[in-house]
Amino acid sequence: MVDLLKRLLRTPQGATGLILIILVLIVVAFGPWLAPRDPEAMSILARYKGPSMTFLLGTDQYGRDILSRLLIGARATVITAVVATLAGTLAGAFIGTVSAYLGGRADEMIMRTIDAIMSIPNLLFALLIVNLLGSGSVNALVAVAVAFAPGMARITRSVALSIRKQDYVSAAIARGESSSYIILREMLPNVIAPIIVETTIRISFAVMLFATLSFLGLGAQPPATEWGLMISEARQYMHISAGILIWPSLAIAIVAVGFNLLGDGLHDALNPRTGG
C-alpha cells in the first residue's frame, strides 16, 4: 500500500488528483460542522449578495448562504455517486467474470445482451430507468448503478478471459471446486486492479450524471442541497447573480477532475511497465 502511494505521488496527475479527493473527502466528512450558517435559513434582505466577510460565497435567490449549502450538499452529491458506482462495479464485475468462466454459448449470449444495452448512452439509459421508477435520489442511484454495470461487465470479462486460462484456475477445476468458489475466490480477486482504476474514473461520470438528473428534476428534490439541484434552481437567476450558478458548477467540476486525475494516476501506478 505504501509502495502504491509512492508510485501514485510520483505522477503529477496522481498527486494532484489525490490532493483534490482528500479535500473533497474532508468536506464530505466534516461539511456540516464546517458550514458557517444554517443552509436552509432564508432572508429576503440578503438575497443575491456577492462574496463578503459575512457570506464568503454570497447568497442565493432566497438569501441562503451558498457556502453552507455547498458544504452540506457534498454528502448528497459525492456519497450517492460513490455508492452508485460501487454497486454498478460489483454487479458488472460479477457478470463479466461469470461470462468469462462459462465461455461458449453462455458467454456469447451474455455479452451480446451487454452490447445491446451499451448501445444506449448512459444518460439516456439512466433517464429511462428513472422515468420507470419515478423521481428521487434513491431511484437515481439505482439508475446510475444499472447504467454503469454493462460497461464494467465488458471490461471485467476482457481481463477475466486471460485469468480463466491460468494454471491456478485449472487446478481449482481439477480439484472439483464449485463454480461459485472458482469465480469468487480464484478469478474475481485477480481482476481488481483494472476495476479499481475504472471505478475511480467512473465516479467522476457518476457525479456529473447525478447532477444532470437533479438538474432535470429527476434526482434530488427541493429543498435538498444537492449540487445539480442548486444549479437547476439558480439558472433563472444567473443574470442577477452569476455566483449562484458558478459555485455549484465549480464544485462538480473539481470533484470530476479530481477523480479523473486520480484514476489516471492509479492506472500508471498499477501498471507494471510504468509503475516500477
Phi, psi and chi 1 to 4 in degrees:
 res  aa     phi    psi   chi1   chi2   chi3   chi4
   1 MET       -  -43.7 -173.8   66.2 -178.3      -
   2 VAL   -65.1  -40.3  175.2      -      -      -
   3 ASP   -64.4  -40.1 -172.9   44.4      -      -
   4 LEU   -63.4  -41.5  173.3   61.2      -      -
   5 LEU   -63.9  -39.5 -177.3   59.9      -      -
   6 LYS   -64.1  -43.1  -70.6 -179.5  179.6  178.8
   7 ARG   -65.9  -35.7  -64.6 -159.4  -58.5  -90.8
   8 LEU   -65.9  -41.9 -179.2   63.0      -      -
   9 LEU   -73.2  -16.4  -68.1  174.8      -      -
  10 ARG   -74.9  -18.1  -80.8 -155.6  -63.3  -96.3
  11 THR   -96.8  135.3   61.8      -      -      -
  12 PRO   -59.0  -42.3  -22.4   32.6      -      -
  13 GLN   -69.0  -35.1   65.2  -89.5   28.8      -
  14 GLY   -67.1  -44.7      -      -      -      -
  15 ALA   -65.3  -44.4      -      -      -      -
  16 THR   -64.0  -45.8  -55.6      -      -      -
  17 GLY   -62.1  -41.4      -      -      -      -
  18 LEU   -63.5  -42.2 -175.6   61.2      -      -
  19 ILE   -62.8  -45.4  -68.4  171.6      -      -
  20 LEU   -62.4  -42.6  -72.0  176.0      -      -
  21 ILE   -70.3  -35.3  -63.7  -51.6      -      -
  22 ILE   -62.0  -43.1  -71.4  175.0      -      -
  23 LEU   -62.6  -41.7  -67.3  175.7      -      -
  24 VAL   -63.3  -42.5  169.4      -      -      -
  25 LEU   -66.2  -34.1  -67.5  178.7      -      -
  26 ILE   -63.8  -43.0  -69.6  174.1      -      -
  27 VAL   -64.6  -41.7  171.8      -      -      -
  28 VAL   -62.8  -42.9  169.6      -      -      -
  29 ALA   -74.7  -39.3      -      -      -      -
  30 PHE  -117.1    9.7  -57.5  104.7      -      -
  31 GLY   -51.0  -48.0      -      -      -      -
  32 PRO   -60.4  -29.4  -25.5   35.2      -      -
  33 TRP   -86.9  -25.1  -66.4  -85.3      -      -
  34 LEU   -82.8  -21.4  -64.6  174.3      -      -
  35 ALA   -63.2  125.1      -      -      -      -
  36 PRO   -75.4  -20.8   25.7  -33.1      -      -
  37 ARG  -139.1  168.7  -62.5  176.7  178.4  -86.6
  38 ASP   -68.0  120.2 -179.3   -2.6      -      -
  39 PRO   -66.8  -16.2   24.9  -34.5      -      -
  40 GLU  -102.7   -1.4  -58.9  -58.8  -30.3      -
  41 ALA   -71.8  120.7      -      -      -      -
  42 MET  -103.0  151.5  -58.9 -177.5 -174.0      -
  43 SER  -151.0  116.8  173.7      -      -      -
  44 ILE   -62.9  -34.6  -63.2  177.7      -      -
  45 LEU   -76.1  -14.1  -61.4  178.3      -      -
  46 ALA  -106.6   15.0      -      -      -      -
  47 ARG   -69.1  143.4  -61.7  169.2   64.6 -163.1
  48 TYR    58.9   29.2  -50.8  117.2      -      -
  49 LYS   -74.4  142.3  -65.5  -69.2 -174.8 -179.4
  50 GLY   -81.7  176.1      -      -      -      -
  51 PRO   -57.6  135.8  -25.2   35.1      -      -
  52 SER  -155.4  178.7   64.0      -      -      -
  53 MET   -67.0  -27.8  -66.3  -57.8  -63.7      -
  54 THR   -79.0  -45.8  -55.2      -      -      -
  55 PHE  -123.0  101.7  -57.3  101.0      -      -
  56 LEU   -61.5  -34.2  -65.4 -179.5      -      -
  57 LEU  -113.3    9.6  -63.6 -177.1      -      -
  58 GLY    88.7 -170.3      -      -      -      -
  59 THR  -127.8  163.7   59.9      -      -      -
  60 ASP   -96.8 -163.7   63.8    7.2      -      -
  61 GLN   -69.3  -13.6   64.4  -85.2   18.6      -
  62 TYR  -108.6    7.0  -61.7  111.5      -      -
  63 GLY    80.2   15.3      -      -      -      -
  64 ARG   -85.0  146.3  -62.4  174.0  -61.9 -169.5
  65 ASP   -70.9  119.3 -177.8   38.8      -      -
  66 ILE   -66.9  -41.7  -65.4  177.0      -      -
  67 LEU   -58.8  -45.4  176.0   59.5      -      -
  68 SER   -63.0  -39.7  -62.2      -      -      -
  69 ARG   -68.1  -35.9  -68.7 -179.7   61.6   76.8
  70 LEU   -67.3  -42.7  -72.4  175.3      -      -
  71 LEU   -66.0  -41.5  -68.0  173.4      -      -
  72 ILE   -71.1  -39.1  -60.3  -65.8      -      -
  73 GLY   -72.3  -13.9      -      -      -      -
  74 ALA   -58.8  -38.2      -      -      -      -
  75 ARG   -63.8  -47.9  -74.6 -171.0  175.0 -178.2
  76 ALA   -62.4  -37.4      -      -      -      -
  77 THR   -80.6  -54.0  -56.7      -      -      -
  78 VAL   -74.4  -46.8  177.9      -      -      -
  79 ILE   -63.5  -42.2  -68.5  179.8      -      -
  80 THR   -62.1  -41.3  -52.8      -      -      -
  81 ALA   -64.6  -42.3      -      -      -      -
  82 VAL   -65.3  -45.1  170.3      -      -      -
  83 VAL   -62.8  -44.4  171.1      -      -      -
  84 ALA   -62.9  -42.0      -      -      -      -
  85 THR   -65.4  -42.7  -55.6      -      -      -
  86 LEU   -64.2  -41.0  -69.5  177.4      -      -
  87 ALA   -63.8  -45.9      -      -      -      -
  88 GLY   -64.7  -36.1      -      -      -      -
  89 THR   -65.8  -47.0  -63.5      -      -      -
  90 LEU   -62.2  -44.5  -68.7  174.7      -      -
  91 ALA   -64.3  -46.0      -      -      -      -
  92 GLY   -65.5  -40.7      -      -      -      -
  93 ALA   -62.9  -40.7      -      -      -      -
  94 PHE   -66.1  -45.5 -178.9   76.3      -      -
  95 ILE   -62.8  -44.7  -66.7  170.8      -      -
  96 GLY   -64.4  -40.0      -      -      -      -
  97 THR   -68.7  -42.1  -54.1      -      -      -
  98 VAL   -61.3  -42.8  169.4      -      -      -
  99 SER   -62.2  -44.0 -179.0      -      -      -
 100 ALA   -65.7  -36.8      -      -      -      -
 101 TYR   -69.4  -42.3  172.4   76.8      -      -
 102 LEU   -70.2  -44.6  -65.7  176.2      -      -
 103 GLY    64.0 -171.9      -      -      -      -
 104 GLY    58.8 -141.3      -      -      -      -
 105 ARG   -67.6  -35.1  -68.1 -176.0  177.4  179.2
 106 ALA   -62.6  -44.9      -      -      -      -
 107 ASP   -62.2  -43.6  177.6   39.6      -      -
 108 GLU   -62.2  -43.6 -173.5   71.7   16.3      -
 109 MET   -65.9  -43.6 -177.7 -179.8   66.6      -
 110 ILE   -64.1  -46.0  -67.7  172.2      -      -
 111 MET   -73.6  -31.0  -64.5  -42.3  -62.0      -
 112 ARG   -67.7  -34.7  -65.9  -63.0   74.8   76.7
 113 THR   -66.1  -42.3  -57.0      -      -      -
 114 ILE   -61.3  -42.6  -67.1  -65.1      -      -
 115 ASP   -61.4  -40.5  -71.3  -18.7      -      -
 116 ALA   -64.3  -40.2      -      -      -      -
 117 ILE   -69.0  -39.5  -63.8  174.2      -      -
 118 MET   -69.7  -15.1  -72.5 -176.3   65.0      -
 119 SER   -69.2  -16.2   65.8      -      -      -
 120 ILE   -91.6  124.3  -53.8  173.2      -      -
 121 PRO   -56.5  147.4  -24.1   33.8      -      -
 122 ASN   -55.3  -43.4  -77.3  -20.3      -      -
 123 LEU   -64.3  -45.1  176.8   56.6      -      -
 124 LEU   -65.1  -40.2  179.2   57.0      -      -
 125 PHE   -63.8  -43.7 -166.5   25.4      -      -
 126 ALA   -63.4  -39.7      -      -      -      -
 127 LEU   -61.9  -40.9  -72.9  172.6      -      -
 128 LEU   -62.3  -42.6  -68.2  172.9      -      -
 129 ILE   -68.1  -43.9  -63.5  172.5      -      -
 130 VAL   -64.4  -39.6  171.5      -      -      -
 131 ASN   -63.8  -32.1  -82.0  -41.2      -      -
 132 LEU   -74.6  -42.0  179.0   64.4      -      -
 133 LEU   -86.4  -28.4  -61.2  176.8      -      -
 134 GLY   109.1  159.1      -      -      -      -
 135 SER   -70.1  153.3  -57.6      -      -      -
 136 GLY   142.7  157.1      -      -      -      -
 137 SER   -64.7  -41.9  -63.1      -      -      -
 138 VAL   -65.1  -44.1  176.0      -      -      -
 139 ASN   -66.2  -35.3  -69.3  -20.7      -      -
 140 ALA   -65.9  -38.0      -      -      -      -
 141 LEU   -60.9  -46.8 -173.5  154.1      -      -
 142 VAL   -61.6  -41.2  173.4      -      -      -
 143 ALA   -62.9  -44.3      -      -      -      -
 144 VAL   -67.1  -41.7  173.7      -      -      -
 145 ALA   -60.4  -45.5      -      -      -      -
 146 VAL   -66.0  -38.5  173.3      -      -      -
 147 ALA   -66.6  -31.9      -      -      -      -
 148 PHE   -83.6  -23.3  -79.3  177.2      -      -
 149 ALA   -59.0  -44.8      -      -      -      -
 150 PRO   -59.8  -42.5  -24.7   35.3      -      -
 151 GLY   -63.1  -41.1      -      -      -      -
 152 MET   -67.4  -33.7  -67.9  -56.3  -55.3      -
 153 ALA   -63.6  -42.5      -      -      -      -
 154 ARG   -66.9  -43.0  173.0  156.8  -72.0  -76.7
 155 ILE   -64.0  -44.6  -68.2  170.9      -      -
 156 THR   -64.3  -40.9  -55.9      -      -      -
 157 ARG   -61.5  -40.9  173.5 -175.5  174.8  -88.3
 158 SER   -60.9  -34.6   66.2      -      -      -
 159 VAL   -80.3  -40.7 -179.8      -      -      -
 160 ALA   -67.2  -26.3      -      -      -      -
 161 LEU   -61.5  -39.6  -78.2  174.5      -      -
 162 SER   -73.4  -34.8   60.7      -      -      -
 163 ILE   -68.3  -33.4  -66.8  174.8      -      -
 164 ARG   -57.4  -26.3  175.7   69.0  171.9   79.8
 165 LYS   -92.1   -0.8  -58.3  174.4 -176.9  177.8
 166 GLN   -73.4  156.2  -62.8  -61.3  -44.7      -
 167 ASP   -63.9  -36.8  -68.7  -20.9      -      -
 168 TYR   -68.0  -29.1   54.4   84.3      -      -
 169 VAL   -72.9  -41.8  175.9      -      -      -
 170 SER   -62.6  -37.8  -59.8      -      -      -
 171 ALA   -65.6  -39.8      -      -      -      -
 172 ALA   -64.9  -38.6      -      -      -      -
 173 ILE   -65.3  -41.7  -64.3  174.3      -      -
 174 ALA   -65.4  -31.3      -      -      -      -
 175 ARG   -73.2  -11.5  -67.5 -163.9  -51.8  -93.4
 176 GLY    86.4   20.8      -      -      -      -
 177 GLU   -65.9  151.1  -58.5  -71.4   -2.2      -
 178 SER   -71.0  160.2   64.6      -      -      -
 179 SER   -61.9  -40.7  -62.8      -      -      -
 180 SER   -63.5  -38.0   59.0      -      -      -
 181 TYR   -64.4  -45.8  175.5   89.7      -      -
 182 ILE   -63.8  -42.5  -64.0  172.4      -      -
 183 ILE   -67.8  -47.5  -67.9  170.4      -      -
 184 LEU   -81.4  -32.3  -63.6  175.3      -      -
 185 ARG  -103.6  -27.9  -61.1  -66.6  -62.8  -86.1
 186 GLU  -104.3  -37.8  -59.6  -69.6   -9.4      -
 187 MET   -97.8  -51.3  -64.1 -178.8   67.6      -
 188 LEU   -56.2  -45.0  -90.7  178.3      -      -
 189 PRO   -60.9  -21.8  -24.1   34.8      -      -
 190 ASN   -94.4    4.0  -70.5  -72.4      -      -
 191 VAL  -113.2   15.6  -61.9      -      -      -
 192 ILE   -68.0  -42.6  -72.3  178.8      -      -
 193 ALA   -55.9  -55.1      -      -      -      -
 194 PRO   -65.3  -29.1   20.8  -31.8      -      -
 195 ILE   -67.2  -40.3  -71.2  177.2      -      -
 196 ILE   -61.0  -45.5  -70.2  175.2      -      -
 197 VAL   -62.4  -48.4  174.2      -      -      -
 198 GLU   -65.5  -37.9 -174.2   65.6   20.8      -
 199 THR   -63.5  -43.7  -60.4      -      -      -
 200 THR   -59.5  -44.2  -55.6      -      -      -
 201 ILE   -68.5  -38.4  -65.0  174.5      -      -
 202 ARG   -69.8  -21.7  -77.8 -179.7  179.5  -94.6
 203 ILE   -60.9  -39.0  -69.2  175.0      -      -
 204 SER   -63.1  -39.7   63.8      -      -      -
 205 PHE   -68.2  -34.9  -69.8  102.5      -      -
 206 ALA   -65.2  -40.0      -      -      -      -
 207 VAL   -59.4  -46.9  170.0      -      -      -
 208 MET   -68.7  -35.2  -67.7 -174.8  -70.3      -
 209 LEU   -68.3  -41.8 -169.8   51.6      -      -
 210 PHE   -63.1  -42.1  -91.5  112.6      -      -
 211 ALA   -61.5  -38.8      -      -      -      -
 212 THR   -65.4  -44.2  -57.9      -      -      -
 213 LEU   -63.0  -41.6  -67.7  175.0      -      -
 214 SER   -67.7  -37.8  -64.3      -      -      -
 215 PHE   -60.8  -36.1  179.6   82.2      -      -
 216 LEU   -84.1   -0.7  -63.9  174.4      -      -
 217 GLY    84.5   15.2      -      -      -      -
 218 LEU  -107.8   -7.4  -60.8  173.4      -      -
 219 GLY  -104.7 -121.5      -      -      -      -
 220 ALA   -61.8  146.1      -      -      -      -
 221 GLN  -114.5  149.8  -58.9  -62.8  -50.6      -
 222 PRO   -55.8  146.0  -21.8   32.8      -      -
 223 PRO   -96.1   34.0   35.6  -34.8      -      -
 224 ALA   -59.0  155.7      -      -      -      -
 225 THR  -101.7   23.5   53.4      -      -      -
 226 GLU   -63.7  140.1 -159.7  -84.5  -28.2      -
 227 TRP   -64.3  -40.3  -66.5  -16.5      -      -
 228 GLY   -62.9  -38.4      -      -      -      -
 229 LEU   -67.4  -36.3 -179.0   60.4      -      -
 230 MET   -61.5  -40.2  -70.4  175.7   64.3      -
 231 ILE   -66.2  -42.3  -64.3  173.5      -      -
 232 SER   -61.1  -43.0  177.5      -      -      -
 233 GLU   -70.9  -26.3  -67.0  178.1  -25.4      -
 234 ALA   -89.7  -16.1      -      -      -      -
 235 ARG   -60.7  -33.6   56.2 -179.9  172.9  169.3
 236 GLN   -80.9   -6.0   57.7 -176.9  -42.0      -
 237 TYR  -113.4    5.2  -55.3  104.7      -      -
 238 MET   -65.1  -24.0   61.5  177.0  -64.7      -
 239 HIS   -73.6  -16.5   63.6  -75.2      -      -
 240 ILE   -91.5  -43.9  -57.7  175.5      -      -
 241 SER  -146.2  104.1  177.3      -      -      -
 242 ALA   -66.1  -26.0      -      -      -      -
 243 GLY   -61.6  -29.3      -      -      -      -
 244 ILE   -56.9  -36.2  -58.4  175.5      -      -
 245 LEU   -92.0  -35.9 -172.3   68.3      -      -
 246 ILE   -68.4  -45.0  -69.6  174.4      -      -
 247 TRP   -65.1  -48.4  -65.8  118.7      -      -
 248 PRO   -65.8  -33.3   18.6  -29.9      -      -
 249 SER   -63.7  -41.7  -58.9      -      -      -
 250 LEU   -65.3  -37.7 -175.8   59.8      -      -
 251 ALA   -62.8  -44.4      -      -      -      -
 252 ILE   -62.3  -42.0  -67.4  172.4      -      -
 253 ALA   -63.5  -41.6      -      -      -      -
 254 ILE   -63.2  -44.6  -70.6  172.8      -      -
 255 VAL   -64.2  -44.5  174.2      -      -      -
 256 ALA   -63.4  -45.6      -      -      -      -
 257 VAL   -65.2  -40.4  169.8      -      -      -
 258 GLY   -60.1  -48.2      -      -      -      -
 259 PHE   -69.7  -34.4  -83.3  107.7      -      -
 260 ASN   -64.1  -46.4  -98.4  -52.2      -      -
 261 LEU   -64.5  -39.7  -68.9  175.6      -      -
 262 LEU   -64.0  -40.9 -177.4   60.3      -      -
 263 GLY   -62.4  -42.4      -      -      -      -
 264 ASP   -63.0  -41.3  -71.6  -18.5      -      -
 265 GLY   -65.2  -41.1      -      -      -      -
 266 LEU   -64.9  -36.6  -75.6  172.6      -      -
 267 HIS   -59.5  -44.8  176.8  -88.9      -      -
 268 ASP   -70.1  -38.8  -67.7  -20.9      -      -
 269 ALA   -69.6  -35.0      -      -      -      -
 270 LEU   -87.9   -9.0  -66.9  171.3      -      -
 271 ASN   -82.6  117.9 -171.5  -25.4      -      -
 272 PRO   -61.9  -23.2   20.4  -31.0      -      -
 273 ARG   -79.1  -33.1  -66.2 -177.1  179.4 -179.8
 274 THR  -108.4  -21.1   58.5      -      -      -
 275 GLY   -85.5   -8.9      -      -      -      -
 276 GLY    92.0      -      -      -      -      -
